[in-house]
Amino acid sequence: MKNNESGFSLLELIVVVAIMAVMMAIAVPYYHQWAQNARYREAARDVLSTLRSARAEAIARNLSYGVTFDLTNKKYQLVQNATAASSWTDFPPNVGMAAGTDKACGTPGGSFTISFNPNG
């Protein structure tokens, strides 16, 4: 008599599930690290874009533009001659920015502005 059963045995399925569980246990921490790094890169690109926009506007409009950072509330905005030119943009959750404690950078948790003059 021939036994023409097709499919997988319970033991084979348990082995495959165990291998997949080990692979997931290894991959999940790497995924979380990758996702966090992606949030950091996105936040850096957004800030850089705002800084470049401030510089371009200063040159194009022959006015002083800048970017004000509010470190306490984790947000920043484009300003024209110390007047808001855009609404506040929040940093993504778990992404922050800090300034040094020397006199040039201000105090940690404060605010500061990076200014661009019309001369570039």
DSSP file with accessible surface (Angstrom, degrees, kcal/mol):
  #  RESIDUE AA STRUCTURE BP1 BP2  ACC     N-H-->O    O-->H-N    N-H-->O    O-->H-N    TCO  KAPPA ALPHA  PHI   PSI    X-CA   Y-CA   Z-CA
    1    1 A M              0   0  243      0, 0.0     2,-0.4     0, 0.0     0, 0.0   0.000 360.0 360.0 360.0 134.7    0.0    0.0    0.0
    2    2 A K        -     0   0  182      2,-0.0     2,-0.8     1,-0.0     0, 0.0  -0.744 360.0-145.2 -94.9 141.8    1.2    3.5   -0.9
    3    3 A N        +     0   0  119     -2,-0.4     2,-0.5     1,-0.1    -1,-0.0  -0.866  19.7 178.7-106.7  98.3    0.7    6.3    1.5
    4    4 A N        +     0   0  139     -2,-0.8     2,-0.3     2,-0.0    -1,-0.1  -0.246  22.0 149.1 -97.2  47.2    0.1    9.4   -0.8
    5    5 A E        -     0   0  158     -2,-0.5     2,-0.3     2,-0.0    -2,-0.1  -0.616  27.1-163.1 -80.9 138.2   -0.4   11.9    1.9
    6    6 A S        +     0   0  123     -2,-0.3     2,-0.2     2,-0.1    -2,-0.0  -0.849  41.9  54.8-118.6 158.6    0.7   15.5    1.0
    7    7 A G  S    S-     0   0   66     -2,-0.3     2,-0.4     2,-0.0    -2,-0.0  -0.743  83.4 -55.4 119.0-167.7    1.4   18.4    3.3
    8    8 A F        -     0   0  159     -2,-0.2     2,-0.1     3,-0.0    -2,-0.1  -0.868  43.8-121.6-115.1 148.7    3.6   19.1    6.3
    9    9 A S     >  -     0   0   56     -2,-0.4     4,-2.0     1,-0.1     5,-0.2  -0.387  29.4-110.7 -81.3 163.5    3.8   17.3    9.6
   10   10 A L  H  > S+     0   0  130      1,-0.2     4,-2.4     2,-0.2     5,-0.2   0.898 118.8  55.3 -61.5 -37.7    3.1   19.1   12.8
   11   11 A L  H  > S+     0   0  127      1,-0.2     4,-2.2     2,-0.2    -1,-0.2   0.917 106.4  50.3 -62.9 -42.5    6.8   18.7   13.7
   12   12 A E  H  > S+     0   0   99      1,-0.2     4,-2.2     2,-0.2    -1,-0.2   0.918 110.8  49.1 -63.5 -41.3    7.9   20.4   10.5
   13   13 A L  H  X S+     0   0   85     -4,-2.0     4,-2.5     2,-0.2    -1,-0.2   0.910 109.9  51.2 -65.6 -40.4    5.5   23.3   11.1
   14   14 A I  H  X S+     0   0   97     -4,-2.4     4,-2.4     2,-0.2    -2,-0.2   0.919 109.9  50.1 -63.6 -40.6    6.8   23.8   14.7
   15   15 A V  H  X S+     0   0   74     -4,-2.2     4,-2.4     2,-0.2    -2,-0.2   0.934 111.6  48.0 -63.7 -43.8   10.4   23.9   13.5
   16   16 A V  H  X S+     0   0   77     -4,-2.2     4,-2.5     1,-0.2    -2,-0.2   0.929 112.3  48.6 -64.2 -43.6    9.6   26.5   10.8
   17   17 A V  H  X S+     0   0   95     -4,-2.5     4,-2.3     1,-0.2    -1,-0.2   0.910 111.2  51.0 -63.7 -39.6    7.7   28.7   13.4
   18   18 A A  H  X S+     0   0   52     -4,-2.4     4,-2.1     2,-0.2    -2,-0.2   0.921 110.2  48.9 -64.6 -42.3   10.6   28.4   15.8
   19   19 A I  H  X S+     0   0   95     -4,-2.4     4,-2.3     1,-0.2    -2,-0.2   0.927 111.8  49.4 -63.7 -42.6   13.1   29.5   13.2
   20   20 A M  H  X S+     0   0  111     -4,-2.5     4,-2.5     1,-0.2    -2,-0.2   0.894 108.8  53.0 -64.8 -37.2   10.9   32.4   12.2
   21   21 A A  H  X S+     0   0   59     -4,-2.3     4,-2.3     2,-0.2    -1,-0.2   0.913 109.4  48.5 -65.0 -40.1   10.6   33.4   15.9
   22   22 A V  H  X S+     0   0   91     -4,-2.1     4,-1.6     2,-0.2    -2,-0.2   0.927 111.6  50.0 -64.9 -43.0   14.4   33.4   16.3
   23   23 A M  H  X S+     0   0  120     -4,-2.3     4,-2.3     1,-0.2    -2,-0.2   0.913 111.6  48.2 -63.3 -40.0   14.8   35.5   13.2
   24   24 A M  H  X S+     0   0  116     -4,-2.5     4,-2.5     1,-0.2    -1,-0.2   0.891 107.2  55.6 -67.2 -38.4   12.2   38.0   14.4
   25   25 A A  H  < S+     0   0   70     -4,-2.3    -1,-0.2     1,-0.2    -2,-0.2   0.847 113.2  42.6 -63.3 -30.9   13.8   38.3   17.8
   26   26 A I  H  X S+     0   0  103     -4,-1.6     4,-0.7    -5,-0.2    -2,-0.2   0.876 117.3  45.7 -79.7 -38.6   17.1   39.2   16.1
   27   27 A A  H  X S+     0   0   48     -4,-2.3     4,-2.2    -5,-0.2    -2,-0.2   0.834  96.8  69.9 -79.2 -32.4   15.5   41.6   13.5
   28   28 A V  H  X S+     0   0   58     -4,-2.5     4,-2.3     1,-0.2     5,-0.2   0.918  98.0  48.5 -59.9 -47.3   13.1   43.6   15.7
   29   29 A P  H  > S+     0   0   79      0, 0.0     4,-2.1     0, 0.0    -1,-0.2   0.910 112.0  50.5 -60.9 -36.8   15.8   45.6   17.7
   30   30 A Y  H  X S+     0   0  171     -4,-0.7     4,-2.4     1,-0.2    -2,-0.2   0.888 108.8  52.2 -66.3 -37.3   17.6   46.5   14.4
   31   31 A Y  H  X S+     0   0  139     -4,-2.2     4,-2.7     2,-0.2    -1,-0.2   0.922 108.5  49.9 -64.6 -43.0   14.3   47.7   12.9
   32   32 A H  H  X S+     0   0  117     -4,-2.3     4,-2.3     2,-0.2    -2,-0.2   0.909 111.8  48.4 -63.2 -40.2   13.6   50.0   15.9
   33   33 A Q  H  X S+     0   0  111     -4,-2.1     4,-2.5    -5,-0.2    -1,-0.2   0.919 112.1  49.3 -64.5 -42.5   17.2   51.4   15.7
   34   34 A W  H  X S+     0   0  146     -4,-2.4     4,-2.2     1,-0.2    -2,-0.2   0.919 110.9  49.7 -63.0 -42.8   16.7   52.0   11.9
   35   35 A A  H  X S+     0   0   13     -4,-2.7     4,-1.9     2,-0.2    -1,-0.2   0.908 110.9  49.3 -64.2 -41.2   13.3   53.7   12.5
   36   36 A Q  H  X S+     0   0   31     -4,-2.3     4,-2.1     1,-0.2    -2,-0.2   0.927 111.1  49.5 -64.0 -43.5   14.8   56.0   15.1
   37   37 A N  H  X S+     0   0   57     -4,-2.5     4,-2.6     1,-0.2    -1,-0.2   0.876 107.9  54.6 -63.4 -35.9   17.7   56.9   12.8
   38   38 A A  H  X S+     0   0   26     -4,-2.2     4,-2.4     2,-0.2    -1,-0.2   0.900 107.1  50.4 -64.6 -39.1   15.2   57.6   10.0
   39   39 A R  H  X S+     0   0   88     -4,-1.9     4,-2.4     2,-0.2    -2,-0.2   0.907 110.8  49.4 -64.8 -40.7   13.3   60.1   12.3
   40   40 A Y  H  X S+     0   0  109     -4,-2.1     4,-2.4     2,-0.2    -2,-0.2   0.931 112.0  47.8 -62.5 -45.3   16.6   61.8   13.2
   41   41 A R  H  X S+     0   0  114     -4,-2.6     4,-2.5     2,-0.2    -2,-0.2   0.911 111.7  50.0 -63.5 -41.2   17.6   62.1    9.5
   42   42 A E  H  X S+     0   0   98     -4,-2.4     4,-2.4     2,-0.2    -1,-0.2   0.926 111.2  48.5 -63.7 -42.8   14.1   63.4    8.6
   43   43 A A  H  X S+     0   0    5     -4,-2.4     4,-2.3     1,-0.2     5,-0.2   0.921 111.8  49.8 -63.8 -41.2   14.3   66.1   11.4
   44   44 A A  H  X S+     0   0   63     -4,-2.4     4,-2.7     1,-0.2    -2,-0.2   0.911 110.6  49.9 -64.5 -40.6   17.8   67.1   10.3
   45   45 A R  H  X S+     0   0  147     -4,-2.5     4,-2.5     2,-0.2    -1,-0.2   0.902 110.3  50.7 -64.6 -39.1   16.6   67.4    6.7
   46   46 A D  H  X S+     0   0   67     -4,-2.4     4,-2.1     2,-0.2    -2,-0.2   0.923 112.3  45.6 -64.9 -43.9   13.6   69.6    7.7
   47   47 A V  H  X S+     0   0   20     -4,-2.3     4,-2.6     2,-0.2    -2,-0.2   0.935 113.5  50.0 -64.8 -44.0   15.8   71.9    9.8
   48   48 A L  H  X S+     0   0   76     -4,-2.7     4,-2.7     1,-0.2     5,-0.2   0.913 109.3  52.2 -61.1 -40.4   18.3   72.2    6.9
   49   49 A S  H  X S+     0   0   75     -4,-2.5     4,-2.3     1,-0.2    -1,-0.2   0.909 110.0  48.3 -62.3 -41.3   15.5   72.9    4.5
   50   50 A T  H  X S+     0   0   28     -4,-2.1     4,-2.4     2,-0.2    -2,-0.2   0.911 111.7  49.9 -66.9 -40.1   14.2   75.7    6.7
   51   51 A L  H  X S+     0   0   35     -4,-2.6     4,-2.2     2,-0.2    -2,-0.2   0.924 112.2  47.4 -64.2 -42.8   17.8   77.2    7.1
   52   52 A R  H  X S+     0   0  168     -4,-2.7     4,-2.6     1,-0.2    -1,-0.2   0.887 110.8  52.3 -65.3 -38.0   18.3   77.1    3.3
   53   53 A S  H  X S+     0   0   50     -4,-2.3     4,-2.7    -5,-0.2     5,-0.2   0.911 108.3  50.8 -63.7 -41.9   14.9   78.7    2.8
   54   54 A A  H  X S+     0   0    0     -4,-2.4     4,-2.2     2,-0.2    -2,-0.2   0.922 111.9  47.5 -61.8 -43.2   15.8   81.5    5.2
   55   55 A R  H  X S+     0   0  124     -4,-2.2     4,-2.1     2,-0.2    -2,-0.2   0.937 113.1  47.8 -64.5 -45.2   19.1   82.1    3.3
   56   56 A A  H  X S+     0   0   55     -4,-2.6     4,-2.9     1,-0.2     5,-0.2   0.910 112.4  49.0 -64.2 -41.1   17.4   82.1   -0.1
   57   57 A E  H  X S+     0   0   53     -4,-2.7     4,-2.7     2,-0.2     6,-0.4   0.894 108.9  53.4 -65.3 -39.7   14.6   84.5    1.1
   58   58 A A  H  X>S+     0   0    0     -4,-2.2     5,-0.9    -5,-0.2     4,-0.9   0.926 114.6  41.0 -61.2 -43.0   17.2   86.9    2.6
   59   59 A I  H  <5S+     0   0   77     -4,-2.1     3,-0.3     2,-0.2    -2,-0.2   0.936 118.2  46.0 -71.0 -45.0   19.1   87.0   -0.7
   60   60 A A  H  <5S+     0   0   83     -4,-2.9    -2,-0.2     1,-0.2    -3,-0.2   0.881 122.6  33.2 -68.7 -38.2   16.0   87.2   -2.9
   61   61 A R  H  <5S-     0   0  145     -4,-2.7    -1,-0.2    -5,-0.2    -2,-0.2   0.450  99.8-126.8 -99.8  -3.3   14.1   89.8   -0.9
   62   62 A N  T  <5S+     0   0  117     -4,-0.9     2,-0.3    -3,-0.3    -3,-0.2   0.894  72.0 116.2  57.7  40.4   17.1   91.8    0.3
   63   63 A L  S   <S-     0   0   58     -5,-0.9     2,-0.5    -6,-0.4    -1,-0.2  -0.918  74.6 -96.9-131.2 162.1   15.8   91.5    3.9
   64   64 A S        +     0   0   42     -2,-0.3    17,-2.3    53,-0.1     2,-0.3  -0.685  46.0 176.3 -83.1 125.1   17.1   89.8    7.0
   65   65 A Y  E     +AB  80 116A  15     51,-2.1    51,-3.7    -2,-0.5     2,-0.3  -0.863   2.9 162.1-122.4 161.7   15.7   86.3    7.6
   66   66 A G  E     -AB  79 115A   1     13,-2.4    13,-3.1    -2,-0.3     2,-0.4  -0.962  35.6-112.2-163.4 178.4   16.4   83.7   10.2
   67   67 A V  E     -AB  78 114A   0     47,-2.3    47,-2.6    -2,-0.3     2,-0.5  -0.994  25.3-153.8-126.5 122.0   15.3   80.6   12.0
   68   68 A T  E     -AB  77 113A  23      9,-2.7     9,-2.0    -2,-0.4     2,-0.5  -0.861   6.8-157.4 -98.7 129.2   14.4   80.8   15.6
   69   69 A F  E     -AB  76 112A   1     43,-3.4    43,-1.7    -2,-0.5     2,-0.7  -0.924   6.7-163.1-107.6 126.7   14.7   77.7   17.7
   70   70 A D  E   > -AB  75 111A  26      5,-3.2     5,-2.0    -2,-0.5     4,-0.5  -0.892   9.6-178.8-106.7  97.9   12.7   77.2   20.9
   71   71 A L  T   5S+     0   0   16     39,-2.3     3,-0.2    -2,-0.7    26,-0.2   0.794  75.8  59.8 -72.7 -27.6   14.6   74.4   22.7
   72   72 A T  T   5S+     0   0   94     38,-0.6    -1,-0.2    37,-0.4    38,-0.1   0.932 117.1  30.6 -65.4 -44.3   12.2   74.3   25.7
   73   73 A N  T   5S-     0   0   92      2,-0.1    -1,-0.2    36,-0.1    -2,-0.2   0.313 108.2-122.4 -97.5   3.7    9.2   73.6   23.5
   74   74 A K  T   5S+     0   0  102     -4,-0.5    17,-2.6    -3,-0.2     2,-0.3   0.939  70.4 111.0  55.7  57.2   11.1   71.6   20.9
   75   75 A K  E   < -AC  70  90A  50     -5,-2.0    -5,-3.2    15,-0.3     2,-0.3  -0.971  44.0-163.5-151.2 167.3   10.1   73.7   17.9
   76   76 A Y  E     -AC  69  89A   7     13,-2.2    13,-3.2    -2,-0.3     2,-0.3  -0.964   4.8-169.7-149.7 160.8   11.4   76.2   15.3
   77   77 A Q  E     -A   68   0A  20     -9,-2.0    -9,-2.7    -2,-0.3     2,-0.3  -0.995  28.7-106.8-153.7 156.2   10.2   78.8   12.9
   78   78 A L  E     -A   67   0A  20      9,-0.3     7,-2.9    -2,-0.3     8,-1.2  -0.670  39.4-167.8 -81.0 134.5   11.2   81.0   10.0
   79   79 A V  E     -AD  66  84A  10    -13,-3.1   -13,-2.4    -2,-0.3     2,-0.5  -0.946  16.5-153.7-128.1 148.8   11.4   84.7   10.9
   80   80 A Q  E >  S-AD  65  83A  63      3,-3.7     3,-1.9    -2,-0.3   -15,-0.2  -0.983  84.3 -20.9-120.7 118.1   11.8   87.9    8.9
   81   81 A N  T 3  S-     0   0   86    -17,-2.3    -1,-0.2    -2,-0.5   -16,-0.1   0.919 128.6 -51.6  48.3  47.8   13.4   90.8   10.7
   82   82 A A  T 3  S+     0   0   97      1,-0.2     2,-0.4   -18,-0.1    -1,-0.3   0.613 119.1 113.1  66.5  14.3   12.5   89.2   14.1
   83   83 A T  E <  S-D   80   0A  97     -3,-1.9    -3,-3.7     2,-0.0    -1,-0.2  -0.954  79.5 -99.8-115.2 137.7    8.8   88.8   13.0
   84   84 A A  E     +D   79   0A  61     -2,-0.4    -5,-0.3    -5,-0.2     3,-0.1  -0.275  36.9 177.0 -58.5 127.8    7.4   85.3   12.4
   85   85 A A  S    S+     0   0   47     -7,-2.9     2,-0.3     1,-0.2    -6,-0.2   0.462  70.3  17.9-107.6  -8.5    7.3   84.4    8.7
   86   86 A S  S    S-     0   0   49     -8,-1.2    -1,-0.2     3,-0.0     3,-0.1  -0.959  88.8 -90.8-151.0 167.9    5.9   80.9    9.2
   87   87 A S        -     0   0   97     -2,-0.3    -9,-0.3     1,-0.1     2,-0.1  -0.358  57.3 -81.1 -77.6 165.7    4.1   79.0   11.9
   88   88 A W        -     0   0   93    -11,-0.1     2,-0.5    -2,-0.1   -11,-0.2  -0.385  39.2-150.3 -67.8 141.9    6.1   76.9   14.4
   89   89 A T  E     -C   76   0A  55    -13,-3.2   -13,-2.2    -2,-0.1     2,-0.2  -0.969  12.5-139.9-113.7 126.4    7.3   73.5   13.4
   90   90 A D  E     -C   75   0A 114     -2,-0.5   -15,-0.3   -15,-0.2   -16,-0.1  -0.598  15.8-118.8 -84.8 144.9    7.6   70.9   16.1
   91   91 A F        -     0   0   21    -17,-2.6     3,-0.1    -2,-0.2     4,-0.1  -0.519  44.3 -95.5 -70.1 148.4   10.5   68.4   16.2
   92   92 A P    >   -     0   0   30      0, 0.0     3,-1.8     0, 0.0    -1,-0.1  -0.249  55.3 -79.3 -60.5 156.7    9.3   64.8   15.9
   93   93 A P  T 3  S+     0   0  105      0, 0.0     3,-0.1     0, 0.0   -54,-0.0  -0.265 119.0  18.7 -56.2 145.4    8.7   63.0   19.2
   94   94 A N  T 3  S+     0   0  116      1,-0.2     2,-0.5    -3,-0.1   -54,-0.0   0.581 103.8 105.5  67.5  10.2   12.0   61.7   20.8
   95   95 A V    <   +     0   0    9     -3,-1.8     2,-0.3    -4,-0.1    -1,-0.2  -0.988  45.2 162.2-119.2 126.9   14.0   64.1   18.7
   96   96 A G        -     0   0   48     -2,-0.5     2,-0.4    -3,-0.1   -25,-0.1  -0.783  28.4-138.2-134.0 178.6   15.4   67.1   20.4
   97   97 A M        -     0   0   73     -2,-0.3     2,-0.4   -26,-0.2    12,-0.2  -0.996  15.8-167.8-140.7 141.8   18.1   69.8   20.0
   98   98 A A        -     0   0   89     -2,-0.4     2,-0.3    10,-0.1    -2,-0.0  -0.962   8.7-148.4-132.5 148.9   20.4   71.2   22.5
   99   99 A A        -     0   0   18     -2,-0.4     7,-0.1     1,-0.1    11,-0.0  -0.811  29.6-103.3-109.9 156.2   22.7   74.2   22.6
  100  100 A G        -     0   0   37     -2,-0.3    -1,-0.1     1,-0.1     0, 0.0  -0.099  25.5-118.5 -69.0 174.5   26.0   74.5   24.5
  101  101 A T  S    S+     0   0  118      6,-0.1    -1,-0.1     4,-0.0     6,-0.0   0.412  77.1 108.1 -99.0   3.3   26.3   76.4   27.7
  102  102 A D  S >> S-     0   0   88      1,-0.1     4,-1.3     5,-0.0     3,-0.6  -0.282  85.1-104.5 -76.6 169.0   28.8   78.9   26.5
  103  103 A K  T 34 S+     0   0  213      1,-0.2    -1,-0.1     2,-0.2     4,-0.1   0.808 116.5  59.7 -66.4 -26.7   27.8   82.6   25.9
  104  104 A A  T 34 S+     0   0   92      1,-0.2    -1,-0.2     2,-0.1    -3,-0.0   0.851 113.3  35.6 -71.4 -31.7   27.7   82.2   22.1
  105  105 A C  T <4 S-     0   0   54     -3,-0.6    -1,-0.2     1,-0.3    -2,-0.2   0.593 103.2-134.3 -98.8 -13.8   25.1   79.5   22.2
  106  106 A G     <  -     0   0   31     -4,-1.3    -1,-0.3    -7,-0.1    -2,-0.1  -0.455  43.3 -40.1  89.8-165.7   23.0   80.6   25.1
  107  107 A T    >   -     0   0  100      4,-0.2     3,-1.8    -2,-0.1    -6,-0.1  -0.718  65.9 -96.0-100.9 148.9   21.7   78.4   27.8
  108  108 A P  T 3  S+     0   0   77      0, 0.0    -1,-0.1     0, 0.0   -10,-0.1  -0.350 112.0  24.0 -60.7 140.1   20.4   74.9   27.4
  109  109 A G  T 3  S+     0   0   34      1,-0.2   -37,-0.4   -12,-0.2   -36,-0.1   0.460 105.0 102.0  84.5   1.3   16.6   74.8   27.1
  110  110 A G  S <  S-     0   0   21     -3,-1.8   -39,-2.3   -39,-0.2   -38,-0.6   0.133  71.6-101.1 -92.9-150.5   16.4   78.5   25.9
  111  111 A S  E     +B   70   0A  82    -41,-0.2     2,-0.3   -40,-0.2   -41,-0.2  -0.970  32.3 175.4-137.3 156.0   16.0   79.8   22.4
  112  112 A F  E     -B   69   0A  51    -43,-1.7   -43,-3.4    -2,-0.3     2,-0.4  -0.973  19.5-134.0-153.7 162.7   18.2   81.3   19.8
  113  113 A T  E     -B   68   0A  65     -2,-0.3     2,-0.6   -45,-0.2   -45,-0.2  -0.982   3.8-150.2-125.8 135.0   18.1   82.5   16.2
  114  114 A I  E     -B   67   0A  63    -47,-2.6   -47,-2.3    -2,-0.4     2,-0.3  -0.929  29.2-157.7 -99.3 118.4   20.3   81.8   13.3
  115  115 A S  E     -B   66   0A  82     -2,-0.6     2,-0.4   -49,-0.2   -49,-0.3  -0.747  15.6-163.0-106.7 149.7   20.2   84.9   11.1
  116  116 A F  E     -B   65   0A  43    -51,-3.7   -51,-2.1    -2,-0.3   -53,-0.0  -0.997  12.4-150.9-128.3 127.7   20.9   85.4    7.4
  117  117 A N    >   -     0   0   83     -2,-0.4     3,-1.9   -53,-0.2   -53,-0.1  -0.528  32.1-102.8 -94.5 167.0   21.5   88.9    6.0
  118  118 A P  T 3  S+     0   0   33      0, 0.0   -56,-0.2     0, 0.0    -1,-0.1   0.708 114.7  69.9 -63.6 -17.7   20.8   90.0    2.4
  119  119 A N  T 3         0   0  150      1,-0.1   -60,-0.1   -57,-0.1   -61,-0.0   0.486 360.0 360.0 -79.2  -2.6   24.4   89.8    1.4
  120  120 A G    <         0   0   44     -3,-1.9    -1,-0.1   -65,-0.1   -61,-0.1   0.357 360.0 360.0  99.3 360.0   24.3   86.0    1.7
